[in-house]
């Protein structure tokens, strides 16, 4: 039987993926740096565990030598992906993660040929970042095949997990990225703003750095891509005023201090939030003639959805006799029906159609985290 491993298994998302995987009959190897926390989680799930950090490549290779699929849940991924992926390519271990970091997607994409030569799959972003938006982008591009512009957005009121909070803090001092004429372009914060209509309500929205500026380009071939987040004009103005202070994040030792503080203060979404909060996703494509298509759909809470996606996708891979190799986006690797049949994921609602009815929450099953 194939072995698979969750690295970062004791974090907010990793531990919930482990528990959901066990409930579905899997027994992933739990891995990370804390023996105390891994031992505790191992007792809860009856899954084996391995303790190792990522400083020594030989140690990492020894720990993953017999692992067929590795799921990285340890963020910020810009620090963990290079170490894990480089060793996965040596041990021929398929690499997946739940990142949403643009730099990580770029890093993975540049190792496509290496992965093909190693007969190894690289598929980062199998969570809320970026599976739902990746599928939305593909469906929009099918509806308007000659599209030259792709705009995506989402709205969620769910609290952040410690890992996501640290990733956001780490990225705050960096510019906002868009895809323009096929290239990643850094833009000043707040340069791109627009309105976004969600469920009949129009919101002001600001451009953010999101993984789709990389993944949607590979998935659709559209050369101009931007991702937006609804924010009130007052909040946008406040964030602009804070930008000069964000350079302090580059001071030695400050990111580590903030990370420790976040772990202590931020607890992540409650079980109620996981079960009942919902996310609305929006997308629009336009071609050179001004033709447009626009669609929305809903999903469960982003963390709950990540749990479902990671578990279901890995379960699907374990059933395949021949896994593709190289760098692939989620839509290039996994069938669309696998995602759209997940509990709580609504059908796409095109702007010229009648509004969809939200699924009955009482009929949905618990997701992977």
LOKE-876922 format. One line per field, with one value per residue (C-alpha): residue in one letter; chain; x, y negated, z. Coordinates in nm, 2 decimals. Each point is the difference from the previous one (the first is absolute). Layout:
r = c(A; ...);
c = c(A; ...);
x = c(X; ...);
y = c(Y; ...);
z = c(Z; ...);
//
This chain:
r = c(X; X; X; X; X; X; X; X; X; X; X; X; X; X; X; X; X; X; X; X; X; X; X; X; X; X; X; X; X; X; X; X; X; X; X; X; X; X; X; X; X; X; X; X; X; X; X; X; X; X; X; X; X; X; X; X; X; X; X; X; X; X; X; X; X; X; X; X; X; X; X; X; X; X; X; X; X; X; X; X; X; X; X; X; X; X; X; X; X; X; X; X; X; X; X; X; X; X; X; X; X; X; X; X; X; X; X; X; X; X; X; X; X; X; X; X; X; X; X; X; X; X; X; X; X; X; X; X; X; X; X; X; X; X; X; X; X; X; X; X; X; X; X; X; X; X; X; X; X; X; X; X; X; X; X; X; X; X; X; X; X; X; X; X; X; X; X; X; X; X; X; X; X; X; X; X; X; X; X; X; X; X; X; X; X; X; X; X; X; X; X; X; X; X; X; X; X; X; X; X; X; X; X; X; X; X; X; X; X; X; X; X; X; X; X; X; X; X; X; X; X; X; X; X; X; X; X; X; X; X; X; X; X; X; X; X; X; X; X; X; X; X; X; X; X; X; X; X; X; X; X; X; X; X; X; X; X; X; X; X; X; X; X; X; X; X; X; X; X; X; X; X; X; X; X; X; X; X; X; X; X; X; X; X; X; X; X; X; X; X; X; X; X; X; X; X; X; X; X; X; X; X; X; X; X; X; X; X; X; X; X; X; X; X; X; X; X; X; X; X; X; X; X; X; X; X; X; X; X; X; X; X; X; X; X; X; X; X; X; X; X; X; X; X; X; X; X; X; X; X; X; X; X; X; X; X; X; X; X; X; X; X; X; X; X; X; X; X; X);
c = c(A; A; A; A; A; A; A; A; A; A; A; A; A; A; A; A; A; A; A; A; A; A; A; A; A; A; A; A; A; A; A; A; A; A; A; A; A; A; A; A; A; A; A; A; A; A; A; A; A; A; A; A; A; A; A; A; A; A; A; A; A; A; A; A; A; A; A; A; A; A; A; A; A; A; A; A; A; A; A; A; A; A; A; A; A; A; A; A; A; A; A; A; A; A; A; A; A; A; A; A; A; A; A; A; A; A; A; A; A; A; A; A; A; A; A; A; A; A; A; A; A; A; A; A; A; A; A; A; A; A; A; A; A; A; A; A; A; A; A; A; A; A; A; A; A; A; A; A; A; A; A; A; A; A; A; A; A; A; A; A; A; A; A; A; A; A; A; A; A; A; A; A; A; A; A; A; A; A; A; A; A; A; A; A; A; A; A; A; A; A; A; A; A; A; A; A; A; A; A; A; A; A; A; A; A; A; A; A; A; A; A; A; A; A; A; A; A; A; A; A; A; A; A; A; A; A; A; A; A; A; A; A; A; A; A; A; A; A; A; A; A; A; A; A; A; A; A; A; A; A; A; A; A; A; A; A; A; A; A; A; A; A; A; A; A; A; A; A; A; A; A; A; A; A; A; A; A; A; A; A; A; A; A; A; A; A; A; A; A; A; A; A; A; A; A; A; A; A; A; A; A; A; A; A; A; A; A; A; A; A; A; A; A; A; A; A; A; A; A; A; A; A; A; A; A; A; A; A; A; A; A; A; A; A; A; A; A; A; A; A; A; A; A; A; A; A; A; A; A; A; A; A; A; A; A; A; A; A; A; A; A; A; A; A; A; A; A; A; A);
x = c(0.00; 0.12; 0.14; -0.09; 0.12; -0.13; 0.29; -0.11; -0.26; -0.04; -0.10; -0.35; -0.07; 0.24; -0.15; -0.36; 0.11; 0.15; -0.31; -0.23; 0.23; -0.01; -0.38; 0.00; 0.22; 0.34; 0.31; 0.23; 0.35; -0.01; 0.32; 0.14; 0.24; -0.18; 0.02; -0.23; -0.28; 0.05; -0.02; -0.33; -0.15; 0.12; -0.18; -0.32; 0.01; 0.19; 0.23; 0.38; 0.22; 0.35; 0.19; 0.24; 0.07; 0.11; 0.36; 0.18; -0.08; 0.12; -0.23; -0.29; 0.07; 0.02; -0.33; -0.19; 0.18; -0.29; -0.27; -0.20; -0.18; 0.09; -0.25; 0.17; -0.21; 0.28; 0.00; 0.12; 0.07; 0.27; 0.22; -0.11; -0.08; 0.36; 0.14; -0.28; -0.04; 0.37; 0.02; -0.33; 0.16; 0.29; -0.23; -0.26; -0.27; -0.30; -0.02; -0.32; -0.08; -0.27; 0.19; -0.14; 0.34; 0.09; 0.37; -0.06; -0.21; 0.27; 0.27; -0.19; -0.08; 0.37; 0.07; -0.24; 0.27; 0.19; -0.33; -0.07; 0.35; -0.06; -0.35; -0.13; -0.31; 0.02; -0.34; 0.00; -0.32; -0.24; -0.21; -0.22; 0.31; -0.04; -0.24; -0.34; 0.14; 0.20; -0.32; -0.19; 0.27; -0.01; -0.38; 0.01; 0.26; -0.21; -0.29; 0.21; 0.29; 0.16; 0.00; 0.29; -0.09; -0.08; -0.11; -0.07; -0.12; -0.14; -0.17; 0.03; -0.06; 0.17; 0.28; 0.36; 0.21; 0.35; 0.18; -0.21; 0.05; 0.38; 0.00; -0.20; 0.23; 0.31; -0.15; -0.12; 0.33; 0.01; -0.17; -0.32; 0.03; -0.21; 0.04; 0.04; 0.08; 0.10; 0.25; -0.02; 0.01; 0.04; -0.24; -0.04; -0.25; -0.35; 0.08; -0.27; -0.35; -0.34; -0.36; -0.11; -0.36; -0.06; -0.36; -0.15; 0.22; 0.27; 0.32; 0.31; 0.30; 0.38; 0.26; 0.19; 0.28; -0.16; 0.13; -0.22; 0.23; 0.23; -0.23; -0.29; 0.26; 0.11; -0.35; -0.16; 0.27; -0.16; 0.27; -0.15; -0.12; -0.09; -0.16; -0.21; -0.12; -0.31; 0.10; -0.17; 0.16; 0.07; 0.20; 0.19; 0.10; 0.11; 0.22; 0.16; 0.10; 0.16; 0.21; 0.31; 0.01; 0.01; 0.37; 0.06; -0.09; 0.35; 0.17; 0.21; -0.18; -0.34; -0.17; 0.10; -0.14; -0.32; -0.03; 0.02; -0.25; -0.24; 0.02; -0.09; -0.28; -0.16; -0.21; -0.17; -0.36; -0.23; -0.17; -0.32; 0.18; 0.13; -0.34; -0.22; 0.20; 0.00; 0.22; -0.13; 0.23; -0.03; 0.16; -0.01; 0.16; 0.01; 0.14; 0.15; -0.34; -0.15; -0.21; -0.03; -0.10; -0.05; -0.07; -0.01; -0.04; 0.02; 0.21; 0.03; 0.24; 0.34; 0.17; -0.27; 0.02; 0.38; -0.05; -0.24; 0.21; 0.32; -0.15; -0.21; 0.27; 0.26; -0.25; -0.06; 0.38; 0.04; -0.25; 0.18; 0.22; 0.20; 0.05; 0.10; 0.34; 0.13; -0.15; -0.38; -0.26; -0.30; -0.22; 0.27; 0.04; -0.35; -0.34; -0.24; -0.28; 0.21; -0.01; -0.35; -0.14; 0.15; -0.24; -0.11; 0.13; -0.27; -0.03; 0.13; -0.26; 0.05; -0.11; -0.28; -0.15; -0.23; 0.18; 0.09; -0.13; 0.25; 0.05; -0.17; 0.28; -0.16; 0.07; 0.37; 0.27; 0.29; 0.30; 0.36; 0.12);
y = c(0.00; -0.35; -0.21; -0.37; -0.26; -0.32; -0.24; -0.27; 0.25; -0.17; -0.34; -0.13; 0.14; 0.29; 0.15; -0.02; 0.16; 0.28; 0.06; -0.01; 0.23; 0.25; -0.02; 0.09; 0.31; -0.15; 0.02; -0.28; -0.03; -0.31; -0.21; -0.32; -0.14; 0.04; 0.35; -0.09; -0.12; 0.28; 0.26; -0.15; -0.01; 0.35; 0.12; -0.18; 0.14; 0.33; -0.12; 0.05; -0.31; -0.11; -0.29; -0.21; -0.35; -0.11; -0.11; 0.32; 0.13; 0.35; 0.02; -0.12; 0.25; 0.28; -0.10; -0.01; 0.27; 0.24; -0.27; 0.00; -0.33; -0.29; -0.27; -0.31; -0.19; -0.19; -0.37; -0.25; 0.22; -0.22; 0.14; 0.37; 0.07; -0.03; 0.24; 0.26; -0.02; 0.03; 0.32; 0.13; -0.02; 0.22; 0.26; -0.01; -0.11; -0.18; -0.35; -0.18; -0.29; -0.24; -0.32; -0.32; -0.18; -0.13; 0.05; 0.37; 0.06; -0.17; 0.21; 0.32; -0.08; -0.06; 0.36; 0.15; 0.17; 0.13; 0.16; 0.15; 0.16; 0.13; 0.13; -0.21; -0.21; -0.36; -0.14; -0.29; -0.18; 0.29; -0.20; -0.31; -0.16; 0.07; 0.28; -0.18; -0.30; 0.22; 0.19; -0.33; -0.14; 0.31; -0.01; -0.37; 0.06; 0.27; -0.23; -0.27; 0.18; -0.32; -0.17; -0.24; -0.12; 0.21; -0.15; 0.22; -0.08; 0.15; -0.10; 0.18; -0.11; 0.30; -0.06; 0.08; 0.29; -0.07; 0.13; -0.22; -0.30; 0.04; 0.04; -0.32; -0.19; 0.13; -0.13; -0.34; -0.18; 0.13; -0.16; 0.13; 0.22; 0.02; 0.19; -0.25; 0.10; 0.34; -0.13; -0.04; -0.37; -0.16; -0.29; -0.24; 0.09; -0.13; -0.09; 0.23; -0.04; 0.10; 0.09; 0.36; 0.13; 0.29; 0.13; -0.32; -0.22; -0.23; -0.02; -0.22; 0.23; -0.03; 0.20; 0.26; 0.24; 0.34; 0.32; -0.01; -0.26; 0.30; 0.30; -0.15; -0.10; 0.37; 0.13; -0.24; -0.18; -0.34; -0.26; -0.26; 0.11; -0.18; 0.12; -0.22; -0.01; -0.20; -0.28; -0.32; -0.32; -0.09; 0.32; -0.05; -0.35; 0.12; 0.28; -0.25; -0.21; 0.30; 0.09; -0.20; 0.18; 0.34; -0.05; 0.08; 0.36; 0.03; -0.07; 0.30; 0.22; -0.18; 0.26; 0.28; -0.20; -0.07; 0.37; 0.10; -0.27; 0.12; 0.36; -0.12; -0.23; 0.13; 0.32; 0.02; 0.06; 0.17; 0.33; -0.20; -0.22; 0.31; 0.15; -0.30; -0.29; -0.02; -0.16; -0.17; 0.01; -0.23; -0.02; -0.19; 0.04; -0.25; 0.02; -0.27; -0.08; -0.07; 0.32; 0.11; 0.30; -0.01; 0.28; 0.06; 0.31; 0.09; 0.23; 0.09; -0.19; -0.02; 0.21; 0.26; 0.01; 0.05; 0.30; 0.15; -0.07; 0.13; 0.33; 0.07; -0.09; 0.21; 0.29; -0.04; 0.01; 0.31; 0.18; -0.09; 0.25; -0.27; -0.34; -0.29; -0.15; -0.36; -0.32; -0.01; -0.23; 0.15; -0.01; 0.16; 0.28; 0.08; 0.03; -0.29; 0.24; 0.10; -0.35; -0.11; 0.32; -0.09; -0.07; -0.36; -0.11; -0.16; 0.01; -0.30; -0.28; -0.20; -0.36; 0.05; 0.30; 0.02; -0.01; 0.34; 0.14; 0.05; 0.37; 0.13; -0.02; 0.29; 0.24; -0.08; 0.22; -0.12; -0.11; 0.10; -0.23);
z = c(0.00; -0.08; 0.28; 0.03; 0.25; 0.14; 0.08; 0.25; 0.13; 0.34; -0.14; -0.02; -0.34; 0.00; 0.31; -0.13; -0.33; 0.20; 0.20; -0.31; -0.19; 0.28; 0.01; -0.37; 0.06; -0.08; 0.23; -0.11; 0.15; 0.23; -0.02; 0.13; 0.26; 0.33; 0.14; 0.29; -0.24; -0.25; 0.28; 0.12; -0.35; -0.07; 0.31; -0.11; -0.36; 0.04; -0.28; -0.01; 0.04; -0.08; 0.15; -0.21; -0.11; -0.34; 0.07; -0.11; -0.35; 0.08; 0.30; -0.20; -0.28; 0.25; 0.15; -0.33; -0.19; 0.03; -0.04; -0.33; 0.06; 0.23; 0.09; 0.14; 0.25; 0.17; -0.09; -0.08; -0.30; -0.14; 0.27; -0.01; -0.36; -0.14; 0.25; -0.03; -0.37; -0.08; 0.21; -0.15; -0.34; 0.12; 0.17; -0.28; 0.25; -0.15; 0.16; 0.08; 0.24; 0.11; -0.07; -0.15; -0.03; -0.35; 0.05; 0.08; -0.31; -0.21; 0.17; -0.06; -0.36; -0.08; 0.11; -0.26; -0.21; 0.30; 0.13; -0.34; 0.00; 0.35; -0.09; 0.28; 0.04; 0.13; 0.08; 0.25; 0.11; 0.06; 0.25; 0.00; -0.16; -0.29; -0.09; -0.01; -0.19; -0.23; -0.10; -0.04; -0.22; -0.23; -0.02; -0.09; -0.27; -0.15; -0.01; -0.18; -0.17; -0.14; 0.33; 0.06; 0.35; 0.31; 0.33; 0.31; 0.35; 0.31; 0.33; 0.33; 0.35; 0.17; 0.25; -0.11; 0.12; 0.15; -0.31; -0.23; 0.23; -0.01; -0.38; -0.04; 0.24; -0.19; -0.32; 0.12; -0.07; -0.36; -0.31; -0.14; -0.31; -0.31; -0.33; -0.28; -0.36; 0.13; 0.25; 0.38; 0.08; 0.34; 0.06; 0.29; 0.26; -0.09; -0.36; -0.14; 0.14; -0.14; 0.10; 0.04; 0.02; 0.23; 0.06; -0.12; 0.22; -0.16; 0.19; -0.04; -0.04; -0.01; -0.19; 0.21; -0.06; -0.05; -0.14; -0.31; -0.16; -0.05; -0.01; -0.21; -0.27; -0.03; 0.02; -0.25; -0.20; 0.07; 0.01; 0.23; 0.34; 0.32; 0.33; 0.22; 0.36; 0.11; 0.24; 0.10; -0.12; 0.36; 0.05; -0.33; 0.11; 0.34; -0.15; -0.24; 0.30; 0.17; -0.30; 0.10; 0.34; -0.16; -0.09; 0.37; -0.08; -0.16; 0.33; 0.12; 0.25; -0.03; -0.23; 0.25; 0.29; -0.18; -0.09; 0.36; 0.10; -0.27; 0.12; 0.35; -0.09; -0.32; 0.04; -0.34; -0.10; 0.26; -0.08; -0.05; -0.26; -0.18; -0.02; -0.08; -0.15; -0.38; -0.27; -0.31; -0.31; -0.30; -0.34; -0.32; -0.34; -0.29; -0.35; -0.23; -0.14; 0.34; 0.03; 0.36; 0.20; 0.38; 0.25; 0.37; 0.23; 0.37; 0.20; 0.37; 0.23; -0.17; 0.27; -0.01; -0.38; 0.02; 0.23; -0.25; -0.30; 0.14; 0.13; -0.31; -0.25; 0.17; 0.03; -0.37; -0.08; 0.21; -0.23; -0.32; -0.16; -0.19; 0.15; -0.23; 0.05; -0.02; 0.13; -0.03; 0.13; 0.19; -0.31; -0.21; 0.25; 0.14; -0.18; 0.04; 0.11; 0.30; 0.13; -0.09; 0.16; 0.34; 0.29; 0.01; -0.34; -0.21; -0.38; -0.19; -0.04; -0.32; 0.02; -0.25; 0.19; 0.30; 0.34; 0.14; 0.32; 0.28; 0.09; 0.31; 0.26; 0.20; -0.29; -0.03; 0.14; 0.21; -0.21; 0.03; 0.28);
//
